[in-house]
Amino acid sequence: MTLRTHPRAAARPPLRGDAPGLLLACLGVAAALGVHQLVPAIPKLTAAVLLGTAAAHLPGLRTVVRGVARPGLSTAGRRLMRLGIVLLGLALSADDVLGLGWATVAMVLAVVTLTFTGTWWLGRRLGLPGDQSLLVATGYSICGASAVGAVGQAAGSEEEDIAASVALVTLCGTLAIAVLPLLHHPLGLDDAGFGRWVGAGVHDVGQVVATAQSGGPVALREAVLVKLMRVVLLAPLVAGVGLAARRPRRAPGTAKDGAAVGAPGAARARSGSGARPPVVPLFVAGFLLMIALRSTGAVPAGALTLAQDARELLLAAALFGLGSAVHLPTMMRTGGRIAALGLASWVMIAGVSYAGVLLTS
């Protein structure tokens, strides 16, 4: 893939160089909020990704997106994503996770493990380029676009690999909003079981809420609790990827400079940067700190609401930036393979989650 962004080894542009892209990202967030108001079934984050992708391909606007706005959009996709993930920790508490019961916790761990390993293995067998196999596996198994962004940061993945993976995960998660409610009663699930199935099998938090609310308040509560349990697993996964990125990797296919193609951290090696990423990135430490803070019960309800609103805006801006990095002609070259991976992983997580709910009900 041909990058249209500045090399990672180059110095970051000054703030004024980021300004056009950050302003465009703000306009994209405003447009995403408008889409959500007009069509509540479309989550704000989903709208942001789609609008960013559209902006990158509209005649006239695409010149701005790929030119003067590119530094700021890259900053949004990278740094604002990290801030949003830190604030995501305030949506969780230790009591929420423990209240699920050990059977449900075991089910969630099994779903995440099987989906992650199965998707990663299949993506490598299909020969997807760069870190796409890792990123798609993360998005499906943990929490959609937010997880893709977090692991992409830890692995030093190429921006275009992150953007393509976000686009696929967002598309399949959006389809779940329409498809899963139709299977609620045919699959013999009560409202609580349906909620747990949605929480274990749908990718993004917003998509989980949009899907589960069709089953009523009980389904929505169960879905959110199970989903947040999956979000907790983001921290150890990112730490593991960060540790793997610190090690020299050798794979059957290697780049000319010796970097393993498709291995975490290969993008960083190709960029020429010799710096090793930390085992636990700073934003993951912040994420864990926010969970601990929420668990104390000392955070006022008003502050939690404010943090939730800020998180939505930050993640929407970040996803608009990532969406603007999607280059559809490039995606079409591997479109069949990545689409096959997305469909297979979607069926996999839905099936494993359904079996898990039946076993723990």
C-alpha positions in Angstrom: 0.0 0.0 0.0 1.2 3.5 -0.7 1.0 5.8 2.3 -0.3 9.3 1.8 0.8 10.4 5.3 4.1 11.6 6.7 6.6 8.9 7.7 6.5 8.0 11.4 10.1 8.8 11.7 9.6 12.4 10.7 8.9 15.1 13.3 5.3 15.8 14.1 4.0 18.9 12.3 3.3 21.9 14.4 -0.2 22.5 15.7 -1.0 25.0 12.9 -0.2 22.3 10.4 -2.7 20.0 12.1 -5.4 22.7 12.2 -7.1 22.2 8.8 -7.4 18.4 9.4 -8.7 18.9 13.0 -11.2 21.4 11.8 -12.4 19.0 9.1 -12.7 16.3 11.7 -14.8 18.6 13.9 -17.1 19.3 11.0 -17.3 15.5 10.4 -18.3 14.9 14.0 -21.0 17.6 13.7 -22.3 15.8 10.5 -22.2 12.4 12.2 -24.3 13.8 15.1 -26.8 15.2 12.5 -27.0 11.8 10.8 -27.6 10.1 14.2 -30.4 12.6 15.0 -32.1 12.0 11.7 -31.6 8.2 11.8 -31.2 7.1 15.5 -30.6 3.5 14.4 -27.2 4.6 13.0 -24.7 5.1 15.9 -22.6 8.3 15.9 -19.4 6.4 15.6 -20.6 4.4 12.6 -21.7 7.6 10.9 -18.3 9.2 11.6 -16.4 6.3 9.9 -18.7 6.4 6.8 -18.5 10.2 6.5 -14.7 10.1 6.7 -14.6 7.5 4.0 -17.0 9.5 1.8 -14.9 12.7 2.3 -11.8 10.9 1.1 -13.6 10.0 -2.2 -15.7 13.1 -3.0 -14.4 15.1 -6.0 -12.9 18.3 -4.7 -13.0 17.4 -1.0 -10.7 14.4 -1.5 -7.9 16.7 -2.6 -8.1 18.5 0.7 -8.4 15.3 2.6 -5.2 13.8 1.0 -3.4 17.1 1.0 -3.5 20.0 3.5 -5.9 18.2 5.9 -3.9 14.9 6.1 -1.6 15.7 9.0 -4.5 16.8 11.2 -6.7 13.9 10.3 -3.8 11.5 11.1 -3.4 13.3 14.5 -7.2 12.8 15.1 -7.0 9.2 14.2 -4.0 8.6 16.5 -4.1 10.9 19.5 -7.8 11.6 19.9 -8.4 7.9 19.7 -6.1 7.4 22.7 -7.9 10.0 24.7 -11.2 8.4 23.9 -10.0 5.0 25.0 -8.8 6.5 28.3 -12.2 7.9 29.0 -13.8 4.6 28.0 -12.4 3.2 31.3 -14.9 5.4 33.2 -17.7 3.3 31.7 -16.4 0.3 33.7 -16.1 -0.8 37.3 -14.9 -3.9 39.1 -18.4 -4.4 40.5 -19.9 -4.5 37.0 -17.6 -7.3 36.0 -17.9 -9.4 39.2 -21.7 -9.0 39.1 -21.9 -11.0 35.8 -21.0 -14.3 37.6 -18.2 -16.6 36.9 -20.1 -18.7 34.3 -20.7 -15.6 32.2 -17.1 -14.4 32.7 -15.8 -17.8 31.5 -18.2 -17.6 28.5 -16.9 -14.1 27.5 -13.3 -15.3 27.8 -13.9 -18.3 25.6 -15.7 -16.2 23.0 -12.9 -13.6 22.9 -10.2 -16.2 22.7 -11.8 -18.4 20.1 -12.8 -15.4 17.9 -9.4 -13.7 18.2 -7.3 -16.8 17.4 -9.6 -18.1 14.7 -9.9 -14.7 12.9 -6.1 -14.1 13.1 -5.3 -17.6 11.8 -7.8 -17.3 8.9 -6.6 -13.9 8.0 -3.0 -15.1 7.8 -4.0 -18.1 5.7 -5.9 -15.7 3.3 -2.7 -13.7 2.9 -4.0 -10.3 4.1 -1.3 -7.6 3.9 0.3 -5.8 6.9 -1.3 -6.1 10.3 -4.9 -6.5 8.9 -5.3 -10.0 10.3 -4.4 -8.9 13.8 -6.5 -5.7 13.6 -9.6 -7.4 12.3 -9.3 -10.2 14.9 -9.0 -7.5 17.6 -12.0 -5.5 16.4 -14.3 -8.6 16.2 -13.3 -10.1 19.5 -13.0 -7.0 21.8 -14.8 -3.8 21.0 -14.8 -2.8 17.4 -13.1 0.3 16.0 -11.8 1.4 19.4 -9.9 -1.9 19.9 -8.6 -1.7 16.3 -7.2 1.8 17.1 -5.7 0.7 20.4 -4.0 -2.3 19.1 -2.9 -0.5 15.9 -1.2 2.1 18.1 0.6 -0.6 20.2 1.7 -2.5 17.2 2.8 0.5 15.1 0.5 -0.6 12.3 0.2 1.4 9.1 -2.6 3.9 9.0 -4.2 2.3 6.0 -4.2 -1.1 7.6 -6.0 0.4 10.6 -8.5 2.2 8.3 -9.3 -0.9 6.3 -9.9 -2.9 9.4 -12.1 -0.2 11.0 -14.2 -0.1 7.8 -14.7 -3.9 7.8 -15.5 -4.1 11.5 -17.9 -1.2 11.3 -19.7 -2.6 8.3 -20.3 -6.0 9.9 -21.2 -4.5 13.2 -23.8 -2.3 11.5 -25.3 -5.3 9.7 -25.7 -6.9 13.1 -28.1 -4.1 14.1 -30.5 -5.2 11.4 -30.0 -9.0 11.4 -29.7 -10.1 15.1 -33.1 -8.7 16.3 -34.7 -10.9 13.6 -33.2 -14.0 15.2 -34.2 -13.1 18.8 -37.3 -15.4 19.0 -36.5 -17.9 16.2 -33.4 -18.9 18.2 -35.5 -19.5 21.3 -33.8 -16.8 23.4 -35.5 -14.9 26.2 -34.8 -11.2 26.6 -31.9 -11.7 29.0 -30.3 -14.4 26.8 -30.7 -12.2 23.7 -29.0 -9.4 25.6 -26.0 -11.6 26.6 -25.8 -12.9 23.0 -25.7 -9.4 21.6 -23.1 -8.3 24.2 -20.9 -11.2 23.5 -21.2 -11.1 19.7 -21.5 -7.5 18.5 -18.4 -5.4 18.0 -18.8 -1.7 19.0 -20.5 -0.5 22.2 -22.8 1.8 20.2 -23.8 -1.1 17.9 -24.5 -3.3 21.0 -26.8 -0.7 22.4 -28.6 -0.2 19.1 -29.0 -3.9 18.6 -30.0 -4.9 22.2 -32.6 -2.1 22.7 -34.9 -4.0 20.4 -35.2 -6.7 23.1 -36.3 -4.3 25.9 -34.6 -3.0 29.0 -33.6 -6.4 30.4 -31.8 -7.3 27.1 -30.1 -3.9 27.0 -28.8 -4.2 30.6 -27.4 -7.7 30.0 -25.9 -6.7 26.7 -24.1 -3.7 28.1 -22.7 -5.6 31.1 -21.4 -8.5 28.9 -20.0 -6.0 26.4 -18.1 -4.1 29.0 -16.6 -7.3 30.2 -15.1 -7.7 26.7 -13.9 -4.1 26.8 -11.9 -4.9 30.1 -9.9 -7.5 28.0 -8.6 -4.6 25.8 -5.9 -3.7 28.3 -4.2 -7.1 28.5 -4.5 -7.6 24.8 -2.8 -4.3 24.0 -0.1 -5.0 26.6 0.5 -8.4 24.9 0.7 -6.8 21.5 3.0 -4.1 22.8 5.3 -6.8 24.3 5.3 -8.7 21.0 6.2 -5.5 19.1 9.3 -5.1 21.2 10.8 -8.4 19.9 12.5 -9.0 16.6 10.1 -11.1 14.5 10.9 -13.5 11.8 8.2 -15.0 9.6 8.2 -17.0 6.4 7.7 -13.8 4.4 10.0 -10.9 5.2 10.5 -7.5 3.9 13.8 -6.6 2.3 14.9 -4.8 5.5 14.2 -8.0 7.5 10.9 -6.8 9.0 8.4 -9.6 9.1 5.4 -9.0 6.8 2.2 -9.0 8.8 3.9 -9.3 12.2 3.0 -6.8 14.9 5.5 -3.9 14.8 6.5 -4.6 11.2 5.2 -1.2 10.1 7.3 0.5 12.7 10.4 -1.4 11.5 9.6 -0.4 7.9 9.4 3.2 8.9 13.0 3.2 10.0 12.3 4.0 13.6 14.5 2.1 16.1 12.4 3.0 19.2 10.7 0.2 20.9 7.1 0.7 22.0 6.4 0.4 25.8 5.0 -2.9 27.0 1.9 -1.0 28.4 1.2 2.1 26.4 0.4 5.2 28.4 -3.2 5.4 27.1 -3.8 1.8 28.3 -2.4 2.7 31.8 -4.8 5.6 31.7 -7.7 3.3 30.7 -6.9 1.0 33.7 -6.6 4.1 36.0 -10.1 5.3 35.0 -11.5 1.8 35.7 -10.0 2.0 39.2 -11.3 5.5 39.7 -14.8 4.5 38.7 -14.7 1.5 41.0 -14.1 3.8 44.0 -17.6 5.3 43.6 -16.1 8.7 44.1 -16.9 10.0 40.6 -20.1 12.1 40.5 -22.8 11.1 38.1 -22.6 14.4 36.3 -18.8 13.9 35.7 -19.5 10.4 34.3 -22.1 11.8 31.9 -19.7 14.5 30.8 -16.9 12.0 30.3 -19.2 9.8 28.2 -20.1 12.8 26.0 -16.5 13.7 25.6 -15.5 10.1 24.8 -18.2 9.9 22.1 -16.9 13.2 20.5 -13.2 12.2 20.7 -13.9 8.7 19.2 -16.1 10.1 16.5 -13.3 12.6 15.5 -10.8 9.8 15.6 -12.9 7.5 13.5 -13.6 10.2 11.0 -9.9 10.7 10.7 -9.4 6.9 10.2 -12.2 6.7 7.8 -10.6 9.4 5.7 -7.6 7.2 5.3 -9.6 4.5 3.5 -8.7 4.2 -0.1 -11.3 2.1 -1.8 -9.3 1.3 -5.0 -6.6 -0.1 -2.8 -9.1 -2.1 -0.7 -10.6 -3.6 -3.8 -7.3 -5.3 -4.5 -7.7 -7.5 -1.4 -11.5 -6.9 -1.2 -12.5 -10.5 -1.7 -10.1 -11.8 0.9 -10.9 -9.3 3.6 -14.6 -9.6 2.9 -14.3 -13.4 3.3 -12.5 -12.9 6.6 -15.1 -10.5 7.8 -18.0 -12.8 6.9 -16.3 -15.9 8.4 -15.5 -14.1 11.6 -19.0 -12.7 11.9 -20.5 -16.1 11.6 -17.9 -17.5 14.0 -18.5 -15.0 16.8 -22.3 -15.2 16.5 -22.2 -19.0 16.7 -19.7 -19.2 19.5 -21.6 -16.6 21.5 -24.9 -18.3 21.0 -23.5 -21.6 22.2 -22.0 -19.8 25.2 -25.3 -18.3 26.1 -27.1 -21.6 25.9 -24.5 -23.3 28.0 -24.6 -20.6 30.8 -28.4 -20.0 30.9 
